[in-house]
């Protein structure tokens, strides 16, 4: 019986010691953090509280008395020290320190030792995480890389998709005009084209609209003899007299400047970017036609200059072969009507097939 009493006494003593130890550990592990209204935070154990003041023994062993009117809040844990990432409903990411939470909102600081605090409604929050979302990480990485002068290495697909034609040049040996115009000027002259894309509104796949400008030059010519049946027609068009026995030559050239919209949509195939497109442009043209002839007395030359307003529209395919260079083929139709001296009007433009090369640059996704 005596042994049993000794055992019980020993057990009680152990339990008391354990409880005292746990209480001591609890007080040590969960020291208070007192937030002051000036933004500072005092950490330690509260040793005394009154209606007017709170006394804290800091971790450095100092005793600090704080007026209650200067205290914003008191926390018994240190979770507020962990930087958290709030993903808002609009996908904006906030890197914050959460200092208070209730059923409806979070109160946070962007700088822990700053007095500035903000609230965000929980309905506007997708989630809160200790780990930054990928987009946030990518942004921070890009900022750091920019600071260090490090350029990101892009894949071949990214290089092709994120660069679009900025300048294009092309050649055509096929322009189909009105039948009568081709009859009068049987010899085609090569057509040349220069495109400049001033703005390119593209998405991450490289699809979207371009605002473009275009310069073109093309025309036709004829070297004929005065006995040719077309001679009388030329006499009417230019309002001149042409010798029926001597040779003569004539030509016309259309120089035009155009501007408008282009829409491109494509995909990455194998190792190239294939991008069909359509476009529509307003066109202002300057037509120059010249005839060199002999009127039976002397050699003469006559020039006719005509201005015209019209349009161009068509479709084509851009093929991105390399990061900065590509090729394209395009079919377009142009309308540029003008009159000769006798009042007869023709469309000095028509259907064209162009073959060309492109110089491509980033439209914003590659810095």
C-alpha positions as CSV (number, residue, x, y, z in Angstrom):
1,X,0.0,0.0,0.0
2,X,2.9,2.3,0.9
3,X,4.5,1.6,-2.5
4,X,1.3,2.3,-4.3
5,X,1.1,5.7,-2.6
6,X,4.7,6.5,-3.5
7,X,4.0,5.7,-7.2
8,X,0.9,7.9,-7.2
9,X,2.9,10.8,-5.7
10,X,5.7,10.3,-8.2
11,X,3.2,10.3,-11.1
12,X,1.5,13.5,-9.9
13,X,4.9,15.2,-9.6
14,X,5.8,14.2,-13.2
15,X,2.5,15.6,-14.5
16,X,3.0,18.9,-12.6
17,X,6.5,19.2,-14.0
18,X,5.3,18.5,-17.6
19,X,2.5,21.0,-17.4
20,X,4.8,23.7,-16.0
21,X,7.3,22.9,-18.7
22,X,4.6,23.1,-21.4
23,X,3.4,26.4,-20.0
24,X,7.0,27.7,-20.1
25,X,7.4,26.6,-23.7
26,X,4.1,28.1,-24.6
27,X,5.0,31.5,-23.3
28,X,8.4,31.3,-25.1
29,X,7.1,30.1,-28.4
30,X,4.2,32.5,-28.7
31,X,5.6,35.8,-27.8
32,X,3.4,38.8,-28.7
33,X,4.0,41.3,-31.5
34,X,2.6,44.8,-30.7
35,X,1.8,46.8,-33.9
36,X,2.2,50.6,-33.3
37,X,0.3,53.2,-35.3
38,X,3.6,54.6,-36.6
39,X,4.3,51.3,-38.4
40,X,6.8,49.9,-36.1
41,X,6.5,46.5,-34.5
42,X,7.7,45.6,-30.9
43,X,8.2,41.9,-30.2
44,X,8.4,40.3,-26.8
45,X,6.3,39.3,-23.8
46,X,3.6,41.5,-22.3
47,X,4.3,41.6,-18.6
48,X,1.7,44.2,-17.6
49,X,-1.4,45.7,-19.0
50,X,-3.6,48.6,-17.8
51,X,-6.3,50.7,-19.3
52,X,-3.7,53.3,-20.3
53,X,-0.5,51.4,-21.1
54,X,1.1,48.0,-22.0
55,X,4.5,47.0,-20.7
56,X,6.5,44.6,-23.0
57,X,9.7,42.8,-22.2
58,X,11.5,42.7,-25.6
59,X,13.6,39.8,-26.8
60,X,16.7,41.9,-26.1
61,X,15.7,42.0,-22.5
62,X,14.6,45.6,-22.4
63,X,11.3,46.7,-20.8
64,X,9.2,49.1,-22.9
65,X,6.0,50.8,-21.8
66,X,3.6,51.7,-24.6
67,X,0.6,54.0,-24.4
68,X,-2.6,52.1,-25.4
69,X,-3.6,55.0,-27.7
70,X,-0.5,54.3,-29.8
71,X,-1.2,50.5,-30.2
72,X,-2.9,49.4,-33.5
73,X,-3.1,45.6,-32.7
74,X,-1.4,42.8,-30.9
75,X,-0.7,39.4,-32.5
76,X,0.3,36.2,-30.7
77,X,1.8,34.5,-33.7
78,X,4.5,35.4,-36.3
79,X,2.7,34.2,-39.5
80,X,2.5,37.9,-40.6
81,X,6.2,37.8,-41.2
82,X,5.8,35.4,-44.1
83,X,5.5,37.1,-47.5
84,X,2.3,35.9,-49.2
85,X,1.0,36.2,-52.7
86,X,-2.6,37.2,-53.3
87,X,-3.9,36.4,-56.8
88,X,-6.8,38.7,-57.5
89,X,-9.8,37.9,-59.7
90,X,-8.4,40.0,-62.5
91,X,-5.2,37.9,-62.4
92,X,-3.2,40.7,-60.8
93,X,-0.6,39.4,-58.2
94,X,0.2,41.2,-55.0
95,X,3.2,40.4,-52.9
96,X,2.1,41.3,-49.3
97,X,2.3,40.7,-45.6
98,X,-1.1,39.8,-44.2
99,X,-1.4,41.4,-40.7
100,X,-5.1,40.8,-40.1
101,X,-8.0,38.8,-41.4
102,X,-11.7,38.6,-40.8
103,X,-14.6,36.8,-42.5
104,X,-14.8,39.4,-45.3
105,X,-11.4,40.8,-45.9
106,X,-7.6,40.7,-45.6
107,X,-5.6,43.6,-44.2
108,X,-2.1,43.7,-45.6
109,X,1.1,45.7,-45.9
110,X,3.4,45.8,-48.9
111,X,6.3,46.8,-46.6
112,X,6.3,45.2,-43.2
113,X,7.7,48.2,-41.3
114,X,5.5,50.7,-43.1
115,X,2.4,52.2,-41.4
116,X,0.5,52.0,-44.8
117,X,-2.1,49.2,-44.7
118,X,-4.6,48.1,-47.3
119,X,-7.7,46.0,-47.3
120,X,-8.9,43.6,-50.0
121,X,-12.3,41.9,-50.1
122,X,-12.1,38.1,-50.1
123,X,-14.6,38.1,-52.9
124,X,-11.9,39.7,-55.1
125,X,-9.3,37.1,-54.3
126,X,-8.8,33.9,-56.2
127,X,-6.3,32.4,-53.8
128,X,-3.5,33.2,-51.3
129,X,-0.2,31.3,-51.5
130,X,3.3,31.3,-50.0
131,X,4.6,30.4,-53.5
132,X,4.5,33.1,-56.2
133,X,2.3,32.3,-59.2
134,X,4.2,31.4,-62.4
135,X,3.4,34.7,-64.1
136,X,4.7,36.6,-61.1
137,X,7.9,34.6,-61.1
138,X,8.4,35.1,-64.9
139,X,8.0,38.8,-64.4
140,X,10.5,39.0,-61.6
141,X,12.9,36.8,-63.6
142,X,12.6,39.2,-66.6
143,X,13.1,42.2,-64.4
144,X,16.2,40.7,-62.9
145,X,17.5,39.6,-66.3
146,X,17.0,43.1,-67.6
147,X,19.0,44.5,-64.7
148,X,21.8,42.1,-65.4
149,X,21.6,42.6,-69.2
150,X,20.7,38.9,-69.8
151,X,18.6,38.2,-72.8
152,X,16.1,35.4,-72.8
153,X,16.8,32.6,-75.3
154,X,13.6,32.0,-77.4
155,X,12.7,28.9,-79.2
156,X,12.6,28.7,-82.9
157,X,8.8,28.7,-82.8
158,X,8.6,31.8,-80.6
159,X,11.1,33.6,-82.8
160,X,8.9,32.9,-85.9
161,X,5.5,33.6,-84.2
162,X,6.6,36.7,-82.4
163,X,8.1,38.4,-85.4
164,X,6.1,39.6,-88.3
165,X,6.9,41.3,-91.6
166,X,8.0,44.9,-91.2
167,X,9.4,45.6,-94.7
168,X,8.6,43.6,-97.8
169,X,9.9,43.9,-101.4
170,X,8.4,42.0,-104.3
171,X,8.6,41.6,-108.1
172,X,5.9,40.6,-110.6
173,X,6.1,39.7,-114.3
174,X,2.4,39.2,-114.5
175,X,-0.1,42.1,-114.4
176,X,-3.4,41.6,-116.4
177,X,-5.0,44.9,-117.6
178,X,-8.1,45.7,-119.6
179,X,-8.0,43.8,-122.9
180,X,-7.8,47.0,-125.0
181,X,-5.0,48.4,-122.9
182,X,-3.0,45.2,-123.3
183,X,-3.7,45.4,-127.1
184,X,-2.4,48.9,-127.3
185,X,0.6,48.3,-125.1
186,X,1.6,44.6,-125.8
187,X,4.9,44.6,-124.0
188,X,4.7,44.3,-120.1
189,X,7.2,46.0,-117.9
190,X,8.2,44.4,-114.6
191,X,6.2,45.5,-111.6
192,X,7.9,46.4,-108.3
193,X,6.4,46.6,-104.8
194,X,7.5,47.9,-101.4
195,X,5.5,47.4,-98.3
196,X,6.0,49.0,-94.9
197,X,4.0,47.9,-91.8
198,X,3.8,50.9,-89.4
199,X,1.8,49.1,-86.7
200,X,1.3,45.4,-86.0
201,X,-1.5,44.5,-83.6
202,X,-0.7,40.8,-83.1
203,X,-1.4,38.3,-80.3
204,X,1.0,35.6,-78.9
205,X,0.3,33.3,-81.8
206,X,1.3,36.0,-84.2
207,X,-2.2,36.6,-85.6
208,X,-3.9,40.0,-86.0
209,X,-4.1,43.2,-87.9
210,X,-1.5,45.4,-89.5
211,X,-1.6,49.0,-90.6
212,X,0.4,49.0,-93.8
213,X,1.6,51.3,-96.6
214,X,2.5,50.3,-100.1
215,X,4.5,51.8,-103.0
216,X,4.2,50.3,-106.5
217,X,5.5,50.9,-110.0
218,X,4.3,49.0,-113.1
219,X,3.4,49.7,-116.7
220,X,3.5,48.5,-120.3
221,X,5.1,49.7,-123.6
222,X,4.9,49.3,-127.4
223,X,7.4,49.7,-130.3
224,X,5.4,49.8,-133.5
225,X,5.5,50.9,-137.1
226,X,3.3,53.6,-138.6
227,X,1.6,51.0,-140.7
228,X,0.3,49.1,-137.6
229,X,-3.5,49.1,-137.3
230,X,-3.2,50.6,-133.7
231,X,-1.6,53.8,-135.1
232,X,-4.9,55.5,-135.7
233,X,-6.0,54.7,-132.2
234,X,-2.9,56.3,-130.8
235,X,-3.5,59.4,-132.9
236,X,-6.9,59.7,-131.2
237,X,-5.7,59.0,-127.7
238,X,-2.8,61.5,-127.8
239,X,-4.5,63.9,-130.2
240,X,-1.5,63.9,-132.5
241,X,-0.7,63.0,-136.2
242,X,1.6,60.0,-136.6
243,X,3.5,59.2,-139.9
244,X,2.0,56.1,-141.5
245,X,5.4,54.9,-142.6
246,X,7.8,55.6,-139.7
247,X,8.3,53.7,-136.4
248,X,7.2,55.1,-133.1
249,X,7.2,54.0,-129.4
250,X,4.9,54.6,-126.5
251,X,4.5,53.5,-122.9
252,X,2.7,54.2,-119.7
253,X,3.7,53.7,-116.0
254,X,1.6,53.8,-112.9
255,X,3.3,54.9,-109.7
256,X,1.0,54.5,-106.7
257,X,1.0,55.0,-102.9
258,X,-1.5,53.1,-100.9
259,X,-2.5,52.6,-97.3
260,X,-4.9,50.4,-95.3
261,X,-5.4,47.3,-93.2
262,X,-4.2,43.7,-93.5
263,X,-5.4,40.8,-91.4
264,X,-3.1,37.7,-91.0
265,X,-3.9,34.3,-89.4
266,X,-1.6,31.3,-89.4
267,X,0.1,28.5,-87.7
268,X,3.5,26.9,-87.0
269,X,4.1,23.9,-89.3
270,X,7.2,21.8,-89.0
271,X,10.0,24.4,-88.9
272,X,8.2,27.3,-90.6
273,X,5.4,29.8,-89.9
274,X,2.6,29.8,-92.5
275,X,0.4,32.8,-92.4
276,X,-2.3,33.5,-95.0
277,X,-3.6,37.1,-95.1
278,X,-6.1,39.4,-96.8
279,X,-5.8,43.2,-97.2
280,X,-7.7,46.3,-98.5
281,X,-5.9,49.5,-99.4
282,X,-6.9,53.0,-100.6
283,X,-4.7,53.9,-103.6
284,X,-3.5,57.2,-105.0
285,X,-1.8,56.9,-108.4
286,X,0.2,59.0,-110.8
287,X,0.1,57.8,-114.4
288,X,2.7,59.0,-116.9
289,X,2.3,58.1,-120.6
290,X,4.7,59.1,-123.3
291,X,4.8,58.7,-127.1
292,X,7.8,59.3,-129.3
293,X,6.8,59.6,-133.0
294,X,7.3,61.4,-136.3
295,X,4.5,63.5,-137.7
296,X,5.9,63.3,-141.3
297,X,8.0,66.5,-140.8
298,X,10.0,66.0,-137.6
299,X,10.5,63.8,-134.6
300,X,8.3,64.7,-131.6
301,X,7.5,63.6,-128.1
302,X,4.4,64.0,-126.1
303,X,3.8,63.4,-122.4
304,X,0.5,62.9,-120.6
305,X,0.2,62.9,-116.8
306,X,-2.9,61.8,-115.0
307,X,-3.8,61.4,-111.3
308,X,-6.2,58.8,-110.1
309,X,-7.9,57.5,-107.0
310,X,-8.7,53.9,-106.5
311,X,-8.1,50.8,-104.4
312,X,-6.2,47.6,-104.0
313,X,-7.4,44.4,-102.4
314,X,-6.1,40.8,-102.4
315,X,-4.8,37.8,-100.5
316,X,-1.5,36.1,-100.0
317,X,0.7,33.8,-97.9
318,X,3.6,34.8,-95.7
319,X,6.1,32.0,-95.0
320,X,8.5,32.6,-92.1
321,X,11.6,30.6,-92.8
322,X,14.0,32.3,-90.4
323,X,13.7,34.6,-87.4
324,X,14.3,37.7,-89.5
325,X,13.5,36.7,-93.1
326,X,10.7,35.1,-94.9
327,X,9.1,34.9,-98.4
328,X,5.6,35.5,-99.7
329,X,3.3,35.2,-102.7
330,X,0.4,37.5,-103.3
331,X,-2.5,38.0,-105.7
332,X,-4.1,41.4,-105.8
333,X,-6.5,43.4,-107.8
334,X,-6.2,47.2,-108.3
335,X,-8.4,49.9,-109.7
336,X,-6.9,53.1,-111.0
337,X,-9.1,54.7,-113.8
338,X,-7.9,57.6,-115.8
339,X,-8.5,59.4,-119.2
340,X,-6.4,60.0,-122.2
341,X,-6.4,63.3,-124.1
342,X,-9.4,62.3,-126.2
343,X,-11.5,61.5,-123.1
344,X,-11.3,57.7,-123.3
345,X,-10.9,56.1,-119.8
346,X,-9.2,52.9,-118.9
347,X,-8.3,51.1,-115.7
348,X,-4.5,51.3,-115.6
349,X,-4.3,48.6,-112.9
350,X,-5.5,45.0,-112.8
351,X,-4.7,41.6,-111.5
352,X,-1.1,41.1,-110.3
353,X,0.9,38.2,-108.9
354,X,3.8,39.2,-106.7
355,X,6.7,37.1,-105.4
356,X,8.8,38.7,-102.7
357,X,10.9,38.6,-99.5
358,X,10.2,39.9,-96.0
359,X,12.3,41.4,-93.3
360,X,10.6,40.5,-90.0
361,X,10.9,42.2,-86.5
362,X,9.3,41.8,-83.1
363,X,6.0,43.4,-82.6
364,X,6.5,43.7,-78.8
365,X,6.7,40.1,-77.3
366,X,10.4,40.0,-77.8
367,X,12.4,42.8,-76.2
